[in-house]
Amino acid sequence: MDAGFRTPLLDVFRRGEAPVELRLEAARGVLAPRAHEQLELLILLVKDADPDVAAAAESTLQSLPGEALAGFLARSDVSAETRAFFAARGVTPAALPGDSVAPLVDAAPEPEKPANEDAKSTLQRLAAMTVAQRMGVAMKGSREERAILIRDPNKLVSVAVLSSPKMSEPEVESIAKMASISEEILRIIANTRAWMKRYGIVLALARNPKTPVAISMNLLSRLNDKDLRAISTDRNVPEVLRITARQKIVLNK
Protein backbone atom coordinates (compact mmCIF):
# COMPACT_ATOMS: atom_id res chain seq x y z
CA MET A 1 0.00 0.00 0.00
CA ASP A 2 1.39 3.40 -0.97
CA ALA A 3 -0.68 5.77 1.10
CA GLY A 4 -0.89 9.48 0.44
CA PHE A 5 1.28 10.90 3.22
CA ARG A 6 4.93 11.21 2.21
CA THR A 7 8.17 12.24 3.89
CA PRO A 8 11.77 11.44 2.92
CA LEU A 9 11.93 8.96 5.80
CA LEU A 10 8.77 7.13 4.73
CA ASP A 11 10.09 6.91 1.18
CA VAL A 12 13.24 5.16 2.43
CA PHE A 13 11.13 2.51 4.20
CA ARG A 14 8.83 2.10 1.21
CA ARG A 15 11.80 1.53 -1.09
CA GLY A 16 13.03 -1.22 1.23
CA GLU A 17 16.25 0.63 2.11
CA ALA A 18 15.87 0.47 5.91
CA PRO A 19 17.82 -2.35 7.61
CA VAL A 20 15.97 -4.83 9.77
CA GLU A 21 17.09 -3.30 13.09
CA LEU A 22 15.57 0.06 12.13
CA ARG A 23 12.41 -1.55 10.77
CA LEU A 24 12.08 -3.27 14.15
CA GLU A 25 12.46 0.06 15.97
CA ALA A 26 9.80 1.62 13.75
CA ALA A 27 7.51 -1.37 14.26
CA ARG A 28 7.77 -0.85 18.02
CA GLY A 29 6.51 2.72 17.68
CA VAL A 30 9.87 4.50 17.55
CA LEU A 31 11.21 6.74 14.74
CA ALA A 32 7.98 8.58 13.99
CA PRO A 33 7.64 12.24 14.99
CA ARG A 34 4.01 12.40 13.80
CA ALA A 35 0.99 10.13 13.89
CA HIS A 36 0.84 10.24 10.09
CA GLU A 37 4.25 8.63 9.77
CA GLN A 38 3.70 6.20 12.59
CA LEU A 39 0.53 4.75 11.10
CA GLU A 40 1.96 4.60 7.57
CA LEU A 41 5.02 2.76 8.88
CA LEU A 42 2.92 0.30 10.89
CA ILE A 43 0.70 -0.40 7.87
CA LEU A 44 3.82 -1.12 5.85
CA LEU A 45 5.71 -3.11 8.47
CA VAL A 46 2.86 -5.38 9.57
CA LYS A 47 3.47 -7.14 6.24
CA ASP A 48 7.27 -7.14 6.58
CA ALA A 49 9.13 -10.21 5.40
CA ASP A 50 10.90 -10.44 8.75
CA PRO A 51 8.52 -12.18 11.19
CA ASP A 52 9.86 -10.29 14.22
CA VAL A 53 9.24 -6.94 12.51
CA ALA A 54 5.75 -7.97 11.40
CA ALA A 55 4.89 -9.25 14.89
CA ALA A 56 6.17 -6.06 16.55
CA ALA A 57 4.11 -3.91 14.15
CA GLU A 58 1.00 -5.98 14.87
CA SER A 59 1.57 -5.63 18.62
CA THR A 60 1.91 -1.85 18.28
CA LEU A 61 -1.22 -1.66 16.12
CA GLN A 62 -3.13 -3.56 18.79
CA SER A 63 -1.90 -1.13 21.46
CA LEU A 64 -3.07 2.03 19.69
CA PRO A 65 -5.59 3.90 21.88
CA GLY A 66 -8.98 3.50 20.20
CA GLU A 67 -10.40 6.96 20.88
CA ALA A 68 -7.25 8.78 19.74
CA LEU A 69 -7.00 6.60 16.65
CA ALA A 70 -10.64 7.20 15.67
CA GLY A 71 -10.19 10.94 16.14
CA PHE A 72 -7.05 10.91 14.02
CA LEU A 73 -8.75 8.93 11.23
CA ALA A 74 -11.42 11.64 11.05
CA ARG A 75 -8.85 14.25 10.02
CA SER A 76 -9.10 15.53 6.45
CA ASP A 77 -5.37 14.99 5.85
CA VAL A 78 -5.55 11.23 6.46
CA SER A 79 -5.46 9.20 3.26
CA ALA A 80 -8.34 7.01 2.09
CA GLU A 81 -5.91 4.05 2.06
CA THR A 82 -5.14 4.52 5.75
CA ARG A 83 -8.84 4.71 6.63
CA ALA A 84 -9.52 1.59 4.56
CA PHE A 85 -6.78 -0.34 6.37
CA PHE A 86 -8.28 0.40 9.78
CA ALA A 87 -11.86 -0.04 8.57
CA ALA A 88 -10.92 -3.62 7.68
CA ARG A 89 -9.87 -3.97 11.33
CA GLY A 90 -13.16 -2.59 12.60
CA VAL A 91 -11.91 0.92 13.37
CA THR A 92 -13.90 3.80 11.87
CA PRO A 93 -13.34 7.57 12.05
CA ALA A 94 -14.85 9.48 14.94
CA ALA A 95 -17.60 12.04 14.44
CA LEU A 96 -15.17 14.85 15.15
CA PRO A 97 -11.51 14.95 14.04
CA GLY A 98 -8.73 15.04 16.59
CA ASP A 99 -6.47 18.08 16.68
CA SER A 100 -3.23 16.33 17.63
CA VAL A 101 -0.68 14.91 15.19
CA ALA A 102 1.58 13.50 17.91
CA PRO A 103 2.45 9.79 17.65
CA LEU A 104 -0.39 7.67 19.03
CA VAL A 105 2.15 5.45 20.75
CA ASP A 106 5.40 7.19 21.61
CA ALA A 107 7.99 4.60 22.53
CA ALA A 108 10.88 6.99 21.93
CA PRO A 109 12.04 9.20 24.80
CA GLU A 110 12.47 12.89 24.07
CA PRO A 111 16.14 13.58 23.30
CA GLU A 112 17.83 15.36 26.17
CA LYS A 113 20.43 18.05 25.57
CA PRO A 114 22.66 18.99 28.50
CA ALA A 115 22.46 22.63 29.54
CA ASN A 116 25.24 24.94 28.29
CA GLU A 117 26.63 22.27 26.00
CA ASP A 118 29.23 23.56 23.53
CA ALA A 119 29.49 22.51 19.89
CA LYS A 120 32.31 20.04 20.50
CA SER A 121 30.40 18.30 23.27
CA THR A 122 27.30 18.11 21.07
CA LEU A 123 29.33 16.41 18.33
CA GLN A 124 30.76 13.92 20.81
CA ARG A 125 27.33 13.15 22.30
CA LEU A 126 25.77 12.54 18.90
CA ALA A 127 28.71 10.44 17.72
CA ALA A 128 28.26 8.11 20.70
CA MET A 129 24.63 7.38 19.79
CA THR A 130 23.27 4.48 17.77
CA VAL A 131 21.79 5.14 14.33
CA ALA A 132 18.26 4.87 15.73
CA GLN A 133 19.07 7.34 18.52
CA ARG A 134 20.57 9.84 16.07
CA MET A 135 17.47 9.49 13.90
CA GLY A 136 15.34 10.30 16.93
CA VAL A 137 17.37 13.45 17.61
CA ALA A 138 17.23 14.34 13.90
CA MET A 139 13.43 14.37 14.03
CA LYS A 140 12.84 15.76 17.52
CA GLY A 141 16.00 17.66 18.46
CA SER A 142 17.16 21.24 18.03
CA ARG A 143 18.15 23.14 14.92
CA GLU A 144 21.79 22.98 16.01
CA GLU A 145 21.59 19.20 16.27
CA ARG A 146 19.93 18.95 12.86
CA ALA A 147 22.71 21.08 11.34
CA ILE A 148 25.19 18.45 12.51
CA LEU A 149 23.12 15.39 11.64
CA ILE A 150 22.27 16.54 8.10
CA ARG A 151 25.94 15.73 7.35
CA ASP A 152 25.77 12.30 9.03
CA PRO A 153 27.49 9.60 6.95
CA ASN A 154 24.47 7.35 7.45
CA LYS A 155 21.89 8.30 4.84
CA LEU A 156 18.96 7.36 7.09
CA VAL A 157 20.02 9.91 9.69
CA SER A 158 20.31 12.79 7.23
CA VAL A 159 16.99 11.80 5.64
CA ALA A 160 15.41 11.81 9.11
CA VAL A 161 16.51 15.45 9.49
CA LEU A 162 14.47 16.39 6.41
CA SER A 163 11.48 14.53 7.88
CA SER A 164 11.50 16.55 11.10
CA PRO A 165 8.22 18.44 11.67
CA LYS A 166 10.38 21.22 13.14
CA MET A 167 12.11 21.81 9.80
CA SER A 168 11.43 25.33 8.50
CA GLU A 169 11.87 26.72 4.99
CA PRO A 170 14.76 29.02 6.04
CA GLU A 171 16.47 25.96 7.52
CA VAL A 172 15.99 24.00 4.29
CA GLU A 173 17.43 26.96 2.39
CA SER A 174 20.51 26.93 4.63
CA ILE A 175 20.95 23.20 3.98
CA ALA A 176 20.55 23.70 0.23
CA LYS A 177 23.50 26.12 0.31
CA MET A 178 25.86 23.59 1.94
CA ALA A 179 28.59 22.45 -0.43
CA SER A 180 29.43 19.65 2.01
CA ILE A 181 26.01 18.04 1.78
CA SER A 182 25.34 14.81 -0.14
CA GLU A 183 23.75 14.83 -3.58
CA GLU A 184 20.96 12.62 -2.24
CA ILE A 185 19.89 15.27 0.27
CA LEU A 186 19.93 17.98 -2.41
CA ARG A 187 17.89 15.72 -4.68
CA ILE A 188 15.28 15.16 -1.96
CA ILE A 189 14.96 18.91 -1.41
CA ALA A 190 14.56 19.50 -5.14
CA ASN A 191 11.84 16.85 -5.33
CA THR A 192 9.81 18.31 -2.45
CA ARG A 193 7.23 20.55 -4.11
CA ALA A 194 6.34 22.56 -1.01
CA TRP A 195 9.95 23.60 -0.46
CA MET A 196 10.54 24.45 -4.11
CA LYS A 197 7.92 27.22 -3.92
CA ARG A 198 10.52 29.30 -2.04
CA TYR A 199 12.76 31.24 -4.40
CA GLY A 200 15.69 31.19 -1.97
CA ILE A 201 15.73 27.38 -2.00
CA VAL A 202 15.59 27.29 -5.81
CA LEU A 203 18.53 29.72 -6.00
CA ALA A 204 20.53 27.86 -3.35
CA LEU A 205 20.17 24.58 -5.25
CA ALA A 206 21.03 26.19 -8.58
CA ARG A 207 24.22 27.69 -7.14
CA ASN A 208 25.31 24.65 -5.13
CA PRO A 209 28.11 22.84 -7.04
CA LYS A 210 26.98 19.54 -5.48
CA THR A 211 23.48 19.74 -6.97
CA PRO A 212 23.12 17.21 -9.83
CA VAL A 213 23.51 19.11 -13.11
CA ALA A 214 20.20 17.83 -14.49
CA ILE A 215 18.43 19.49 -11.55
CA SER A 216 20.34 22.77 -11.53
CA MET A 217 19.90 23.15 -15.31
CA ASN A 218 16.12 22.87 -14.92
CA LEU A 219 16.16 25.49 -12.18
CA LEU A 220 17.78 28.17 -14.34
CA SER A 221 14.44 29.02 -15.98
CA ARG A 222 13.10 30.06 -12.58
CA LEU A 223 15.87 32.55 -11.80
CA ASN A 224 15.81 36.29 -12.36
CA ASP A 225 18.38 38.02 -14.56
CA LYS A 226 20.49 39.18 -11.63
CA ASP A 227 20.97 35.65 -10.33
CA LEU A 228 21.48 34.23 -13.83
CA ARG A 229 24.33 36.71 -14.31
CA ALA A 230 25.88 35.67 -11.02
CA ILE A 231 25.79 32.00 -12.04
CA SER A 232 27.15 32.78 -15.52
CA THR A 233 30.43 33.94 -13.93
CA ASP A 234 30.53 31.58 -10.93
CA ARG A 235 33.50 29.22 -11.37
CA ASN A 236 32.28 27.02 -8.52
CA VAL A 237 29.38 25.67 -10.62
CA PRO A 238 29.81 23.30 -13.59
CA GLU A 239 30.86 24.96 -16.85
CA VAL A 240 27.77 23.76 -18.68
CA LEU A 241 25.64 25.62 -16.13
CA ARG A 242 27.59 28.86 -16.64
CA ILE A 243 27.26 28.57 -20.42
CA THR A 244 23.53 27.86 -20.26
CA ALA A 245 23.02 30.78 -17.87
CA ARG A 246 24.77 33.12 -20.34
CA GLN A 247 22.58 31.82 -23.17
CA LYS A 248 19.43 32.48 -21.15
CA ILE A 249 20.58 36.02 -20.40
CA VAL A 250 20.92 36.68 -24.14
CA LEU A 251 17.50 35.18 -24.85
CA ASN A 252 15.91 37.29 -22.12
CA LYS A 253 17.09 40.54 -23.69
C-alpha positions in Angstrom: 0.0 0.0 0.0 1.4 3.4 -1.0 -0.7 5.8 1.1 -0.9 9.5 0.4 1.3 10.9 3.2 4.9 11.2 2.2 8.2 12.2 3.9 11.8 11.4 2.9 11.9 9.0 5.8 8.8 7.1 4.7 10.1 6.9 1.2 13.2 5.2 2.4 11.1 2.5 4.2 8.8 2.1 1.2 11.8 1.5 -1.1 13.0 -1.2 1.2 16.3 0.6 2.1 15.9 0.5 5.9 17.8 -2.4 7.6 16.0 -4.8 9.8 17.1 -3.3 13.1 15.6 0.1 12.1 12.4 -1.5 10.8 12.1 -3.3 14.1 12.5 0.1 16.0 9.8 1.6 13.8 7.5 -1.4 14.3 7.8 -0.8 18.0 6.5 2.7 17.7 9.9 4.5 17.6 11.2 6.7 14.7 8.0 8.6 14.0 7.6 12.2 15.0 4.0 12.4 13.8 1.0 10.1 13.9 0.8 10.2 10.1 4.3 8.6 9.8 3.7 6.2 12.6 0.5 4.8 11.1 2.0 4.6 7.6 5.0 2.8 8.9 2.9 0.3 10.9 0.7 -0.4 7.9 3.8 -1.1 5.8 5.7 -3.1 8.5 2.9 -5.4 9.6 3.5 -7.1 6.2 7.3 -7.1 6.6 9.1 -10.2 5.4 10.9 -10.4 8.7 8.5 -12.2 11.2 9.9 -10.3 14.2 9.2 -6.9 12.5 5.8 -8.0 11.4 4.9 -9.3 14.9 6.2 -6.1 16.5 4.1 -3.9 14.2 1.0 -6.0 14.9 1.6 -5.6 18.6 1.9 -1.8 18.3 -1.2 -1.7 16.1 -3.1 -3.6 18.8 -1.9 -1.1 21.5 -3.1 2.0 19.7 -5.6 3.9 21.9 -9.0 3.5 20.2 -10.4 7.0 20.9 -7.3 8.8 19.7 -7.0 6.6 16.6 -10.6 7.2 15.7 -10.2 10.9 16.1 -7.0 10.9 14.0 -8.7 8.9 11.2 -11.4 11.6 11.1 -8.8 14.2 10.0 -9.1 15.5 6.4 -5.4 15.0 5.9 -5.6 11.2 6.5 -5.5 9.2 3.3 -8.3 7.0 2.1 -5.9 4.1 2.1 -5.1 4.5 5.7 -8.8 4.7 6.6 -9.5 1.6 4.6 -6.8 -0.3 6.4 -8.3 0.4 9.8 -11.9 0.0 8.6 -10.9 -3.6 7.7 -9.9 -4.0 11.3 -13.2 -2.6 12.6 -11.9 0.9 13.4 -13.9 3.8 11.9 -13.3 7.6 12.1 -14.8 9.5 14.9 -17.6 12.0 14.4 -15.2 14.9 15.2 -11.5 15.0 14.0 -8.7 15.0 16.6 -6.5 18.1 16.7 -3.2 16.3 17.6 -0.7 14.9 15.2 1.6 13.5 17.9 2.4 9.8 17.7 -0.4 7.7 19.0 2.1 5.4 20.8 5.4 7.2 21.6 8.0 4.6 22.5 10.9 7.0 21.9 12.0 9.2 24.8 12.5 12.9 24.1 16.1 13.6 23.3 17.8 15.4 26.2 20.4 18.1 25.6 22.7 19.0 28.5 22.5 22.6 29.5 25.2 24.9 28.3 26.6 22.3 26.0 29.2 23.6 23.5 29.5 22.5 19.9 32.3 20.0 20.5 30.4 18.3 23.3 27.3 18.1 21.1 29.3 16.4 18.3 30.8 13.9 20.8 27.3 13.2 22.3 25.8 12.5 18.9 28.7 10.4 17.7 28.3 8.1 20.7 24.6 7.4 19.8 23.3 4.5 17.8 21.8 5.1 14.3 18.3 4.9 15.7 19.1 7.3 18.5 20.6 9.8 16.1 17.5 9.5 13.9 15.3 10.3 16.9 17.4 13.4 17.6 17.2 14.3 13.9 13.4 14.4 14.0 12.8 15.8 17.5 16.0 17.7 18.5 17.2 21.2 18.0 18.1 23.1 14.9 21.8 23.0 16.0 21.6 19.2 16.3 19.9 19.0 12.9 22.7 21.1 11.3 25.2 18.5 12.5 23.1 15.4 11.6 22.3 16.5 8.1 25.9 15.7 7.4 25.8 12.3 9.0 27.5 9.6 6.9 24.5 7.3 7.4 21.9 8.3 4.8 19.0 7.4 7.1 20.0 9.9 9.7 20.3 12.8 7.2 17.0 11.8 5.6 15.4 11.8 9.1 16.5 15.4 9.5 14.5 16.4 6.4 11.5 14.5 7.9 11.5 16.5 11.1 8.2 18.4 11.7 10.4 21.2 13.1 12.1 21.8 9.8 11.4 25.3 8.5 11.9 26.7 5.0 14.8 29.0 6.0 16.5 26.0 7.5 16.0 24.0 4.3 17.4 27.0 2.4 20.5 26.9 4.6 21.0 23.2 4.0 20.5 23.7 0.2 23.5 26.1 0.3 25.9 23.6 1.9 28.6 22.5 -0.4 29.4 19.7 2.0 26.0 18.0 1.8 25.3 14.8 -0.1 23.7 14.8 -3.6 21.0 12.6 -2.2 19.9 15.3 0.3 19.9 18.0 -2.4 17.9 15.7 -4.7 15.3 15.2 -2.0 15.0 18.9 -1.4 14.6 19.5 -5.1 11.8 16.8 -5.3 9.8 18.3 -2.5 7.2 20.5 -4.1 6.3 22.6 -1.0 10.0 23.6 -0.5 10.5 24.5 -4.1 7.9 27.2 -3.9 10.5 29.3 -2.0 12.8 31.2 -4.4 15.7 31.2 -2.0 15.7 27.4 -2.0 15.6 27.3 -5.8 18.5 29.7 -6.0 20.5 27.9 -3.4 20.2 24.6 -5.3 21.0 26.2 -8.6 24.2 27.7 -7.1 25.3 24.6 -5.1 28.1 22.8 -7.0 27.0 19.5 -5.5 23.5 19.7 -7.0 23.1 17.2 -9.8 23.5 19.1 -13.1 20.2 17.8 -14.5 18.4 19.5 -11.5 20.3 22.8 -11.5 19.9 23.1 -15.3 16.1 22.9 -14.9 16.2 25.5 -12.2 17.8 28.2 -14.3 14.4 29.0 -16.0 13.1 30.1 -12.6 15.9 32.6 -11.8 15.8 36.3 -12.4 18.4 38.0 -14.6 20.5 39.2 -11.6 21.0 35.7 -10.3 21.5 34.2 -13.8 24.3 36.7 -14.3 25.9 35.7 -11.0 25.8 32.0 -12.0 27.2 32.8 -15.5 30.4 33.9 -13.9 30.5 31.6 -10.9 33.5 29.2 -11.4 32.3 27.0 -8.5 29.4 25.7 -10.6 29.8 23.3 -13.6 30.9 25.0 -16.8 27.8 23.8 -18.7 25.6 25.6 -16.1 27.6 28.9 -16.6 27.3 28.6 -20.4 23.5 27.9 -20.3 23.0 30.8 -17.9 24.8 33.1 -20.3 22.6 31.8 -23.2 19.4 32.5 -21.1 20.6 36.0 -20.4 20.9 36.7 -24.1 17.5 35.2 -24.9 15.9 37.3 -22.1 17.1 40.5 -23.7 
